[in-house]
């Protein structure tokens, strides 16, 4: 548990990975392009002392992950967001078996979200049903720009995508995390456009759409959509490292998010191992909007506590928050007074005083 100036923060890292980007796992040149682009983000946005060597970055393994997140790092819980990229990697980019085993061996610390691709059609639906049961899925991670044969992306409101979302509802998978952010070589920038979020969020009100990377570089589009749609959230992965290299840019990002969508709909995410969470949490706890950026209000300690963990815990009620760290948040039921909710449920207990 992270503590600073007498304040304790329950940290949920809502977006972590265990990957294998080594040459031995690369199916083609695109596998190398992808991990190299990741490494460029890592090198360019990290403090110098936090930069890993390239070989370690390509494959760090389960033990290093547990050390960085929970021993040396501040996380109380973390959520895997699988990125498969089967067209680029022989065994997939995400190390599914190792990630799932870590989550099953450490249910108090880790949650595993798997991925699906609606372009797999009926066979994919059958597999999703199997995965939901075998993996006890509470969320999924979608990558709309992933290549699939001749296809270089899909839209969330495509007919097959809608069938998969409907299946998620039937299976009780409520949290849909979607990469809608900066492009990664060789993927196509426009395949990450946020416009399709608006359509499915309207049509599937019982699903939560967590938009990873808050739509960057389409922050304004994302904010307008998330303001209208009560079930759209923003994940800070990729956005938060700018707190180091461009703090005023980060101030603009977080200021706009707080203004438009509010403190209950923003989730901390390190995107490990793109970045390690310790320095991100430290910088965010210490961060304040510059005084001359008067269009934005100062960030309060309570807002930081919600963003750093309590909002994610509300969306994933199996995550147990110590009683003394609970503060009210309507993250799980936007627009609903949580005090009027089912107080005997784990979700309500996790977030209400």
C-alpha positions in Angstrom: 0.0 0.0 0.0 1.4 3.4 -1.0 1.6 6.1 1.6 2.7 9.7 1.3 2.3 12.6 3.8 0.1 10.5 6.1 -2.3 9.6 3.2 -2.8 6.0 2.2 -3.6 5.0 -1.4 -5.1 1.7 -2.5 -3.5 1.2 -5.9 -5.1 -0.8 -8.7 -3.0 -0.9 -11.9 -5.8 -1.4 -14.4 -3.6 -2.3 -17.4 -0.6 -4.6 -17.2 1.0 -7.1 -19.6 3.2 -10.1 -19.6 4.6 -10.4 -23.1 7.2 -12.1 -25.3 8.6 -9.9 -28.0 11.8 -11.9 -28.5 13.0 -12.7 -32.0 12.3 -16.4 -31.5 8.6 -15.5 -31.1 8.4 -13.0 -34.0 6.4 -14.4 -36.9 7.6 -11.7 -39.3 9.1 -8.2 -39.5 5.9 -6.8 -38.0 6.6 -8.5 -34.7 9.9 -6.7 -34.5 8.3 -3.4 -35.6 5.8 -3.7 -32.8 8.1 -4.4 -29.9 10.6 -1.8 -31.2 7.8 0.8 -31.2 6.9 -0.2 -27.7 10.6 0.2 -26.7 10.7 3.7 -28.2 7.8 4.8 -26.1 9.5 3.3 -23.1 12.9 5.0 -23.7 11.4 8.4 -24.7 8.9 8.8 -21.9 10.7 7.2 -18.9 13.1 8.8 -16.5 16.7 7.7 -17.4 17.1 5.5 -14.3 13.9 3.6 -15.2 14.9 2.6 -18.7 15.5 -1.1 -19.2 17.9 -2.7 -21.7 16.3 -4.0 -24.9 16.6 -7.7 -24.2 15.0 -7.5 -20.8 12.2 -5.4 -22.3 11.5 -8.0 -24.9 11.0 -10.7 -22.3 11.1 -10.1 -18.5 9.0 -13.1 -17.3 6.6 -13.7 -14.4 9.0 -13.3 -11.5 10.1 -9.8 -12.7 6.5 -8.8 -13.1 5.6 -9.7 -9.5 8.7 -8.0 -8.2 8.0 -4.7 -10.1 4.3 -4.6 -9.4 4.0 -5.8 -5.8 7.4 -6.0 -4.1 9.3 -2.9 -5.4 6.1 -1.4 -6.8 3.1 0.1 -5.1 0.3 -2.0 -6.6 -2.3 -3.7 -4.4 -4.0 -5.3 -7.4 -3.3 -5.3 -11.1 -5.4 -6.3 -14.1 -3.9 -8.1 -17.2 -5.1 -6.8 -20.5 -4.1 -9.4 -23.1 -2.9 -8.3 -26.5 -2.6 -11.4 -28.7 -1.4 -10.2 -32.2 -1.3 -13.7 -33.6 -0.5 -12.5 -37.1 2.8 -11.0 -35.7 3.9 -13.5 -33.1 4.2 -17.3 -33.2 2.8 -17.9 -29.7 1.0 -14.6 -29.4 2.5 -11.4 -27.9 0.7 -11.9 -24.6 1.8 -14.8 -22.5 -1.6 -16.1 -21.8 -0.8 -19.3 -19.9 1.7 -17.7 -17.6 -0.5 -14.6 -17.0 -3.5 -16.8 -16.3 -1.6 -19.0 -13.9 -0.2 -15.9 -12.0 -3.8 -14.6 -11.7 -5.1 -18.0 -10.5 -2.2 -18.4 -8.0 -2.6 -14.8 -6.7 -6.3 -13.9 -6.9 -5.9 -11.3 -4.2 -3.3 -9.5 -6.4 -4.1 -10.2 -10.1 -7.1 -10.3 -12.4 -6.8 -11.8 -15.9 -8.7 -10.2 -18.8 -8.5 -12.2 -22.1 -8.9 -11.0 -25.7 -11.2 -12.0 -28.5 -11.5 -11.0 -32.2 -15.0 -10.8 -33.7 -13.5 -11.6 -37.1 -13.2 -15.2 -35.9 -16.9 -15.5 -36.4 -18.9 -18.4 -35.0 -15.8 -20.3 -34.0 -14.6 -17.4 -31.9 -17.9 -17.2 -30.1 -17.6 -20.8 -29.1 -14.1 -20.1 -27.9 -15.2 -17.0 -25.9 -17.8 -19.1 -24.1 -15.1 -21.7 -23.2 -12.6 -18.9 -22.1 -15.2 -17.2 -20.0 -15.8 -20.3 -18.0 -12.2 -21.6 -17.8 -10.7 -18.2 -17.1 -13.5 -16.8 -14.9 -13.5 -13.7 -17.1 -14.8 -10.4 -15.7 -13.4 -8.3 -18.5 -12.0 -8.4 -22.0 -9.4 -6.4 -23.9 -10.1 -5.5 -27.6 -7.6 -4.3 -30.1 -9.6 -2.9 -33.0 -6.5 -2.2 -35.2 -5.1 -5.8 -34.9 -4.4 -7.4 -38.3 -6.4 -10.5 -39.2 -5.4 -12.0 -42.5 -6.3 -9.4 -45.1 -8.2 -7.2 -42.6 -6.3 -4.4 -40.9 -8.9 -3.5 -38.3 -12.6 -3.5 -37.4 -15.2 -1.3 -35.8 -16.9 -1.9 -32.5 -20.3 -1.5 -34.1 -19.6 -4.0 -36.9 -22.3 -6.8 -37.0 -20.0 -9.5 -35.7 -18.6 -7.2 -33.0 -22.1 -6.6 -31.8 -22.7 -10.3 -31.6 -19.7 -10.7 -29.4 -20.7 -7.8 -27.1 -24.1 -9.4 -26.8 -22.4 -12.7 -25.8 -20.4 -10.8 -23.2 -23.6 -9.7 -21.6 -24.9 -13.3 -21.6 -21.7 -14.5 -20.0 -21.6 -11.8 -17.3 -18.5 -10.1 -18.7 -19.2 -6.5 -18.0 -15.9 -4.6 -18.5 -14.8 -4.1 -22.1 -11.4 -2.5 -22.3 -10.6 -1.1 -25.8 -7.3 0.2 -27.1 -8.2 3.6 -28.6 -4.9 5.5 -28.5 -1.6 6.1 -30.2 -0.9 3.9 -33.1 1.9 1.3 -32.8 3.9 0.4 -35.9 2.8 -1.2 -38.2 -0.9 -0.8 -37.1 -3.1 1.8 -38.8 -3.8 5.0 -36.9 -7.4 5.3 -38.1 -8.3 1.8 -36.9 -8.0 3.2 -33.4 -10.5 6.0 -34.0 -13.0 6.5 -31.1 -16.2 7.2 -33.1 -17.4 3.7 -32.9 -17.3 3.8 -29.0 -20.3 6.2 -29.1 -22.5 3.8 -30.9 -21.9 0.7 -28.8 -21.9 2.6 -25.5 -25.4 3.9 -26.4 -26.7 0.4 -27.4 -25.1 -1.7 -24.6 -25.8 0.3 -21.4 -25.1 -2.8 -19.2 -21.5 -2.9 -20.4 -18.7 -0.6 -19.2 -16.4 0.6 -21.9 -12.9 1.5 -20.6 -11.2 3.4 -23.3 -7.5 2.8 -22.9 -5.1 5.7 -23.5 -8.2 8.1 -23.3 -8.3 8.2 -27.1 -5.0 10.0 -27.6 -4.4 11.8 -29.9 -8.2 12.2 -30.0 -8.7 13.4 -26.5 -11.3 16.0 -27.4 -13.4 13.5 -29.3 -13.1 11.0 -26.4 -14.2 13.6 -23.8 -17.3 14.6 -25.7 -18.3 10.9 -26.1 -17.5 10.0 -22.5 -19.5 13.0 -21.3 -22.6 11.9 -23.1 -22.2 8.1 -22.4 -22.4 7.3 -18.7 -20.8 3.8 -19.3 -17.6 5.1 -20.9 -14.4 5.4 -18.8 -10.8 6.6 -19.5 -7.7 4.5 -18.8 -4.5 6.6 -18.3 -2.1 4.2 -19.9 0.3 6.1 -22.2 -1.2 9.4 -21.0 0.4 9.4 -17.5 4.1 9.0 -18.5 3.9 12.5 -20.0 3.9 13.6 -16.3 7.7 13.2 -16.7 8.6 14.5 -20.2 5.8 17.0 -20.7 4.1 17.8 -17.4 2.1 20.7 -18.8 0.7 18.4 -21.5 -0.2 15.9 -18.8 -1.8 18.7 -16.8 -3.9 19.5 -19.9 -4.9 15.8 -20.3 -5.9 15.3 -16.7 -7.5 18.7 -16.4 -9.7 18.1 -19.5 -10.6 14.6 -18.2 -11.6 15.9 -14.7 -13.6 18.8 -16.3 -15.5 16.7 -18.8 -15.9 13.2 -17.4 -15.1 13.6 -13.7 -13.0 11.9 -11.1 -15.1 8.7 -10.9 -14.5 7.7 -14.5 -10.7 7.8 -14.7 -8.5 4.7 -14.1 -4.8 4.6 -13.3 -2.9 2.3 -15.7 0.9 1.8 -16.0 0.7 -0.3 -19.2 3.5 -2.4 -17.6 6.1 -3.2 -18.8 5.9 -0.2 -21.1 6.5 1.6 -17.8 6.9 0.5 -14.2 4.2 1.7 -11.9 6.3 2.9 -8.9 7.5 6.2 -10.4 4.2 6.9 -12.1 2.3 6.6 -8.8 5.0 8.7 -7.0 4.8 11.5 -9.6 1.0 11.5 -9.8 0.6 11.7 -6.0 3.0 14.7 -6.0 1.5 16.3 -9.1 -0.5 19.5 -9.2 -1.9 21.6 -12.0 0.4 24.6 -12.6 -1.0 27.7 -11.0 -1.0 29.6 -14.3 -3.2 27.0 -16.0 -6.2 28.7 -14.4 -8.8 26.9 -16.6 -8.3 23.8 -14.5 -9.1 23.3 -10.8 -6.4 21.9 -8.5 -6.4 18.1 -8.1 -7.5 16.9 -4.6 -6.1 14.0 -2.6 -9.5 12.4 -2.8 -9.6 12.6 -6.6 -6.1 11.0 -6.7 -7.3 8.2 -4.5 -10.2 7.4 -6.7 -8.1 7.5 -9.9 -5.3 5.5 -8.5 -7.4 2.5 -7.4 -10.9 3.0 -6.0 -12.6 3.5 -9.4 -11.2 0.3 -10.8 -12.1 -1.6 -7.7 -15.7 -0.4 -8.1 -15.8 -1.8 -11.6 -14.2 -5.1 -10.4 -16.0 -5.7 -7.1 -14.1 -8.9 -6.3 -11.2 -6.6 -5.5 -11.3 -6.1 -1.8 -10.5 -2.6 -0.5 -9.6 -2.2 3.2 -12.4 -0.6 5.0 -10.3 2.4 6.2 -9.5 3.3 2.6 -13.0 3.3 1.2 -14.5 6.6 0.0 -17.7 7.0 -2.0 -17.4 6.8 -5.7 -20.2 6.1 -8.3 -17.7 4.6 -10.8 -19.7 1.4 -11.0 -23.1 3.1 -11.4 -22.5 6.6 -13.0 -25.3 8.9 -12.1 -26.7 6.7 -9.4 -26.5 7.5 -5.7 -24.4 4.6 -4.4 -25.8 5.2 -0.9 -29.2 4.0 -2.3 -27.7 0.9 -3.8 -27.5 -2.7 -2.4 -25.4 -2.1 0.6 -24.9 -5.8 1.3 -23.2 -6.5 -2.0 -19.4 -6.7 -2.4 -19.4 -3.9 -4.9 -21.1 -1.5 -2.6 -18.9 -2.5 0.3 -15.8 -1.9 -1.7 -16.5 1.7 -2.4 -18.8 3.1 0.3 -17.9 4.3 3.7 
